[in-house]
Amino acid sequence: MLVILVLSSCNEYNKILKSTDRDLKYTYAKKYFEEGKYNRSITLLEELVTFMKGTAQAEESLYLLAQSHYNARDYSSATQVFTTYYNTYPSGEYAEASLFYSAYGMYLDSADPRLDQSKTYTAIAEFQKYIERYPQTERAEQAKNYLFELQEKVAYKELLAAKLYLNLGNYMGNNYESAVITAREAMKSYPYSRYLEEYQMTILRARYEYALRSTLQTQPERYRMVVDEYFNYKNSFPGGKYLEEADRYYREAQDKIELLPAS
């Protein structure tokens, strides 16, 4: 019986594909969508949306195609169609939902922080647009939470980059300075991130390691930079979890400054 039902279903679908009756195809596209057969719905709707332009079904068919891609977990295609819908019908019935789901699809497809974050940046831009245009909707608070989560992901990627520079040290150049610049720029870009202490400590470590590996002539000046960053850390995080490590760098820097001749 199961085999018979599957074959019957396939025969029905093949007949619909070959049909020239667009209204019939649209009826079945919606039927397949409701049944959760999203790939079948997509195949029919991709053919139909062009012909639906200017008709009463134009908006619905485009939104249904976007939702079919979304439910099939093809989030890149879903975002593309949701965006097309929003740009085509900015005051349409599904405009608010389309803008939200265009962002949410990229949120779901956002990669691990160690990988390329282009989809993360797309989701951030779309959520920002959504919050700006629909600040009072039920989904606005969700959008803010997702936006902050994505920003934290990018902030973490910047932290990983700063730590990588720190670990590279003097390999093929002054990577310590690159670590400092990366961490400092991240602090400006993400001033409310939970990684602020990590950024500041990465800067202090980079300054210390650079001074430690410098020539005797340049060490006094570079150890003074360690002292400056120590106070930046201590003033910003007086009860910080790295305070003991930071105190050690400070003591060593002070000892070096007193012992070494001024440059």
Residue pairs with C-beta under 8 A, 6 or more apart in sequence:
13 40
16 24
16 25
16 28
16 44
17 43
17 44
19 25
22 48
22 51
25 44
25 47
25 48
26 44
26 48
26 52
26 57
26 61
28 44
29 40
29 41
29 44
29 45
29 48
29 61
29 64
30 41
30 64
32 38
32 40
32 41
32 44
33 41
33 64
33 67
33 68
33 71
36 71
38 68
38 69
38 71
38 72
39 72
41 64
41 65
41 68
42 65
42 68
42 69
42 72
45 61
45 64
45 65
45 68
46 65
48 61
49 58
49 61
49 62
49 65
52 58
52 61
52 62
59 85
59 89
59 92
59 93
59 94
60 93
60 94
62 81
62 84
62 85
62 88
62 89
63 85
63 93
63 94
63 97
63 98
65 81
66 78
66 81
66 82
66 84
66 85
66 98
66 101
67 78
67 101
69 75
69 77
69 78
69 81
70 78
70 82
70 101
70 105
73 108
75 105
75 106
75 108
75 109
76 105
76 106
76 109
76 119
78 101
78 102
78 105
79 101
79 102
79 103
79 105
79 106
79 122
79 126
82 98
82 99
82 101
82 102
82 105
83 98
83 102
85 92
85 94
85 95
85 98
86 92
86 95
86 98
86 99
86 102
89 95
92 98
96 134
96 137
96 139
99 126
99 129
99 130
99 133
99 134
100 130
100 134
100 139
100 143
102 126
103 123
103 126
103 127
103 129
103 130
103 143
103 146
104 123
104 146
106 119
106 120
106 122
106 123
106 126
107 123
107 127
107 146
107 149
107 150
109 119
110 117
110 119
110 120
110 123
110 150
110 153
111 117
111 119
111 120
113 153
113 154
113 156
113 157
113 160
114 157
114 160
117 153
117 154
117 157
120 150
120 153
120 154
121 154
123 146
123 150
124 147
124 150
124 151
124 154
127 143
127 144
127 146
127 147
127 150
128 147
130 139
130 140
130 143
131 140
131 143
131 144
131 147
134 140
151 190
151 193
152 190
152 193
152 194
152 195
154 190
155 186
155 189
155 190
155 193
155 195
156 195
158 182
158 183
158 185
158 186
158 189
158 190
159 183
159 186
159 195
159 198
159 199
159 202
161 182
162 179
162 182
162 183
162 186
162 199
162 202
162 206
163 179
163 202
165 175
165 176
165 178
165 179
165 182
165 206
166 175
166 176
166 179
166 202
166 205
166 206
166 209
168 175
169 175
169 176
169 209
169 213
170 176
170 213
174 210
176 206
176 207
176 209
176 210
177 206
177 210
179 202
179 203
179 205
179 206
180 203
180 206
180 207
183 199
183 200
183 202
183 203
183 206
184 199
184 203
186 193
186 195
186 199
187 193
187 196
187 199
187 200
190 196
193 199
196 236
197 233
197 236
197 237
197 240
197 241
197 242
200 229
200 232
200 233
200 236
200 237
201 233
201 240
201 242
201 245
201 246
203 229
203 232
203 233
204 226
204 229
204 230
204 232
204 233
204 246
204 249
205 249
207 222
207 225
207 226
207 229
208 226
208 249
208 252
208 253
210 222
211 219
211 222
211 223
211 225
211 226
211 253
211 256
214 222
216 260
217 263
218 263
219 256
219 260
219 263
220 256
220 257
220 260
220 261
220 262
220 263
221 263
223 253
223 254
223 256
223 257
223 260
224 253
224 257
226 249
226 250
226 253
227 250
227 253
227 254
227 257
230 246
230 247
230 249
230 250
230 253
233 240
233 242
233 246
234 240
234 243
234 246
237 243
240 246
